[in-house]
Amino acid sequence: MHRSAAPPFLLHPRSGCDGPHGRVSEGISDNMSPDITKHNGKVQITPLRSMPPIERFTPVTPHLAISPTVSVVVPAMNEAENLPHVFATLPQWIDEIILVDGNSVDDTVAVARRLRPNLKVVTQTGRGKGDALRAGFEAATGDIIVMIDADGSTDGHEIITFVGALVTGADFVKGSRYAAGGGSDDLTYGRRLGNKVLTGIVNLMYGTQYTDLCYGYNAFWARHLDVLDLDCDGFEVETLLNVRAAKNGLKVHEVPSHERNRIHGESNLHVVRDGLRVLRTILREWRRQPVPSLPQPAAAPAADRGVA
C-alpha cells in the first residue's frame, strides 16, 4: 500500500461562505508570514511556502476550513439497523466514506447507499476486522484516513478532534477512553482489566505512554500506510496499528473519546480469545524490524503544519 509523501496542510480561519469551498476573509494574504530565526547572532528570514489555493480548503465551520482531504473507513457486517445512527454523526465536510461490507446478509449496503448516495462500497473478500480495514485503507483516496466502528459505539462528531491533532503535527492519532474527557459505557470488568494489562505490556516493551490500547477509533496520514503495513485479520488490528506507529517513530497523539454501547445486535469480540491474539501480536512485533517512514518534503517548514 504505497503512498507518496503528501505535502503538509493547514487549518485556515474563514469568514463568509461563497460556493462549496467558501472564501477567505478580506485582508488575509495569499502567503504566510516569513519564518524569522537567528543563526550566529544574525537574523535569518526564510520565506514560507505559499498557502494552498482557496479551492483546496474544505469548510468545517463558518470560521474554519482545512485543506487535507479526509476519508472515513467503516467496516460493517450486518449493521443495517445501526448505520442510520452512525452516519448521522459523520460531519458533512468529510470528503469520502468507505463502507467495507463483510458480506452482510441484511440490508447493510442498501441502507448505507440510501443514507449517503456518494458512498464508496468495498466488498470484503477475507474475514475479520483487520482484513476489512486493510481493504478500506487500500480504497481510500484521502490525505487523512479515519477508522470508526459501524455499531454506534464511536461518535463521528469527534472526528474533528482527530483531524485537528493531525494537521497540527501528529502522524497518528489514537482515541483513548481513559484520557481526561474520555470514557466508556461498554467496558466490562474483563475487557477493562485485559486492556489495562496489555496496555502496560506495550508501554513497558516499546517505551510508549499509551492509556488505551484496544480501541478502534484512530486516524492517521495516508502516507504512513507503508509503515503501518496491516497484515492481520482480527480485532488485534488496533494493537498492531498502535505498536507499529510507535516502533516506526511516528508522532502519536492521544485524544479523549467516549465509547458508547452497541445500539443493535451483538459484538463478535471474544475477550479471552481476542486477548490472546493481541498478546501474540505484541510479542511478534517485538521481533519485527521497523519499516523506514516516508519523510516530510524537505521544503516544508514546521510552521506550515500548524494553524494558519
Secondary structure in CASP SS format (residue, H / E / C, confidence):
PFRMAT SS
TARGET T0000
AUTHOR 0000-0000-0000
METHOD secondary structure of the structure
MODEL  1
M C 1.00
H C 1.00
R C 1.00
S C 1.00
A C 1.00
A C 1.00
P C 1.00
P C 1.00
F C 1.00
L C 1.00
L E 1.00
H E 1.00
P E 1.00
R C 1.00
S C 1.00
G C 1.00
C C 1.00
D C 1.00
G C 1.00
P C 1.00
H C 1.00
G C 1.00
R C 1.00
V C 1.00
S C 1.00
E C 1.00
G C 1.00
I C 1.00
S C 1.00
D C 1.00
N E 1.00
M C 1.00
S C 1.00
P C 1.00
D E 1.00
I E 1.00
T E 1.00
K E 1.00
H E 1.00
N C 1.00
G C 1.00
K E 1.00
V E 1.00
Q E 1.00
I E 1.00
T E 1.00
P C 1.00
L C 1.00
R C 1.00
S E 1.00
M C 1.00
P C 1.00
P C 1.00
I H 1.00
E H 1.00
R H 1.00
F C 1.00
T E 1.00
P E 1.00
V E 1.00
T E 1.00
P C 1.00
H C 1.00
L E 1.00
A E 1.00
I E 1.00
S C 1.00
P C 1.00
T C 1.00
V E 1.00
S E 1.00
V E 1.00
V E 1.00
V E 1.00
P E 1.00
A E 1.00
M C 1.00
N C 1.00
E C 1.00
A C 1.00
E C 1.00
N C 1.00
L H 1.00
P H 1.00
H H 1.00
V H 1.00
F H 1.00
A H 1.00
T C 1.00
L C 1.00
P C 1.00
Q C 1.00
W C 1.00
I C 1.00
D C 1.00
E E 1.00
I E 1.00
I E 1.00
L E 1.00
V E 1.00
D E 1.00
G C 1.00
N C 1.00
S C 1.00
V C 1.00
D C 1.00
D C 1.00
T H 1.00
V H 1.00
A H 1.00
V H 1.00
A H 1.00
R H 1.00
R H 1.00
L H 1.00
R C 1.00
P C 1.00
N C 1.00
L C 1.00
K E 1.00
V E 1.00
V E 1.00
T E 1.00
Q C 1.00
T C 1.00
G C 1.00
R C 1.00
G C 1.00
K H 1.00
G H 1.00
D H 1.00
A H 1.00
L H 1.00
R H 1.00
A H 1.00
G H 1.00
F H 1.00
E H 1.00
A H 1.00
A C 1.00
T C 1.00
G C 1.00
D C 1.00
I E 1.00
I E 1.00
V E 1.00
M E 1.00
I C 1.00
D C 1.00
A C 1.00
D C 1.00
G C 1.00
S C 1.00
T C 1.00
D C 1.00
G H 1.00
H H 1.00
E H 1.00
I H 1.00
I H 1.00
T H 1.00
F H 1.00
V H 1.00
G H 1.00
A H 1.00
L H 1.00
V H 1.00
T C 1.00
G C 1.00
A C 1.00
D C 1.00
F E 1.00
V E 1.00
K E 1.00
G E 1.00
S E 1.00
R C 1.00
Y C 1.00
A C 1.00
A C 1.00
G C 1.00
G C 1.00
G E 1.00
S E 1.00
D C 1.00
D C 1.00
L C 1.00
T C 1.00
Y H 1.00
G H 1.00
R H 1.00
R H 1.00
L H 1.00
G H 1.00
N H 1.00
K H 1.00
V H 1.00
L H 1.00
T H 1.00
G H 1.00
I H 1.00
V H 1.00
N H 1.00
L H 1.00
M H 1.00
Y H 1.00
G C 1.00
T C 1.00
Q C 1.00
Y C 1.00
T C 1.00
D C 1.00
L C 1.00
C C 1.00
Y C 1.00
G C 1.00
Y C 1.00
N E 1.00
A E 1.00
F E 1.00
W E 1.00
A H 1.00
R H 1.00
H H 1.00
L H 1.00
D H 1.00
V H 1.00
L H 1.00
D C 1.00
L C 1.00
D C 1.00
C C 1.00
D C 1.00
G C 1.00
F C 1.00
E C 1.00
V H 1.00
E H 1.00
T H 1.00
L H 1.00
L H 1.00
N H 1.00
V H 1.00
R H 1.00
A H 1.00
A H 1.00
K H 1.00
N C 1.00
G C 1.00
L C 1.00
K C 1.00
V E 1.00
H E 1.00
E E 1.00
V E 1.00
P E 1.00
S C 1.00
H E 1.00
E E 1.00
R C 1.00
N C 1.00
R C 1.00
I C 1.00
H C 1.00
G C 1.00
E C 1.00
S C 1.00
N C 1.00
L C 1.00
H C 1.00
V H 1.00
V H 1.00
R H 1.00
D H 1.00
G H 1.00
L H 1.00
R H 1.00
V H 1.00
L H 1.00
R H 1.00
T H 1.00
I H 1.00
L H 1.00
R H 1.00
E H 1.00
W H 1.00
R H 1.00
R C 1.00
Q C 1.00
P C 1.00
V C 1.00
P C 1.00
S C 1.00
L C 1.00
P C 1.00
Q C 1.00
P C 1.00
A C 1.00
A C 1.00
A C 1.00
P C 1.00
A H 1.00
A H 1.00
D H 1.00
R H 1.00
G C 1.00
V E 1.00
A C 1.00
END
